[in-house]
Amino acid sequence: MTEDLIKKLKNVKQALVSKDMTGEEWEEREEILEKLEDVTTYLKDALGKGIEF
């Protein structure tokens, strides 16, 4: 389940990266991308430690 969630998060990140944005929208997207990366990293760490969700 967690691995599937990581794959879905990567798809969301890719969709955001491919959007053409400027100005404030771009800054907001960058913040979202950073947060998604943090979540993905946390989930990968949790998988390695055997933590289940």
Secondary structure, DSSP 8 states (H G I E B T S, - for coil): -HHHHHHHHHHHHHHHHHS---HHHHHHHHHHHHHHHHHHHHHHHHHHTT---
